[in-house]
Amino acid sequence: MTVIAVLAAVIAGYVLGRARLGRRASDWAHWLNCARTVPTWREWRWWAMQPVFAVEIAHLIATRPRHTWRTWKTRNDPPAPLGPPVRVRRIASEDR
């Protein structure tokens, strides 16, 4: 009986892993968010996206806490300054 339960759990885990339901839900939520009109809190799309985004954030905090915290702290930092411009000089025909 135990062997059958373990085998059923392994098969169920394999099928759920192949289905990638989390990835599909995430792609769907991001697709809704990047539609022609961004949903507001008065639309069903906004309410449907929020649980998916909450699970994504919880997953990031649980799996990569230091990286998530560092990213959160530096989210409003200005971009790095650009380097000096590239100088282009002509090559004279006698230099070739």
C-alpha positions in Angstrom: 0.0 0.0 0.0 2.8 2.4 0.9 4.6 1.6 -2.4 1.4 2.5 -4.4 1.0 5.8 -2.5 4.7 6.7 -3.1 4.4 5.8 -6.8 1.2 7.8 -7.2 2.9 10.8 -5.5 5.9 10.5 -7.8 3.7 10.3 -10.9 1.6 13.2 -9.7 4.7 15.3 -9.1 6.0 14.5 -12.5 2.8 15.4 -14.2 2.5 18.7 -12.3 6.1 19.5 -13.0 5.7 18.9 -16.7 2.5 21.0 -16.8 4.3 24.0 -15.4 1.2 25.6 -14.0 3.1 28.3 -12.1 5.0 29.4 -15.2 1.8 29.5 -17.2 -0.1 31.5 -14.6 2.9 33.9 -14.3 3.0 34.4 -18.1 -0.7 35.0 -18.2 -0.6 37.6 -15.4 2.3 39.4 -17.1 0.5 39.2 -20.4 -2.6 40.8 -18.9 -0.5 43.5 -17.3 1.2 44.4 -20.6 -2.0 44.5 -22.7 -3.1 47.6 -24.6 -4.8 49.1 -21.6 -3.3 48.5 -18.2 -6.0 47.2 -15.8 -7.0 49.3 -12.8 -8.3 48.0 -9.5 -11.9 48.3 -10.7 -11.4 45.5 -13.4 -11.5 41.8 -12.9 -8.1 41.5 -14.6 -6.4 43.4 -11.9 -8.0 41.3 -9.2 -7.0 38.1 -11.1 -3.3 39.2 -11.4 -2.7 40.2 -7.8 -2.7 36.6 -6.3 -0.3 35.5 -9.0 2.1 38.4 -8.3 1.8 37.9 -4.6 2.9 34.2 -5.0 5.8 35.3 -7.2 7.0 37.8 -4.6 6.6 35.3 -1.8 8.6 32.8 -3.9 11.4 35.3 -4.5 11.5 36.2 -0.8 11.6 32.6 0.3 14.2 31.4 -2.3 16.5 34.5 -2.7 16.0 36.8 0.4 19.3 38.7 0.1 19.1 39.3 -3.6 15.4 40.4 -3.3 16.2 42.8 -0.4 19.2 44.3 -2.3 17.1 44.8 -5.4 14.3 46.3 -3.3 16.7 48.8 -1.7 18.3 49.9 -5.0 15.2 50.0 -7.1 15.2 53.9 -7.3 18.9 54.4 -7.7 19.9 56.5 -10.7 21.6 54.7 -13.6 25.4 54.4 -13.6 27.1 57.3 -15.3 28.3 56.8 -18.9 31.9 56.5 -19.7 33.8 59.0 -21.8 32.8 59.2 -25.5 34.7 57.0 -28.0 37.2 59.0 -30.0 37.5 58.1 -33.6 40.5 59.3 -35.6 41.0 59.1 -39.3 43.7 56.8 -40.6 45.8 58.6 -43.2 46.5 56.7 -46.4 50.3 56.7 -45.6 49.6 54.9 -42.3 48.1 51.8 -43.9 
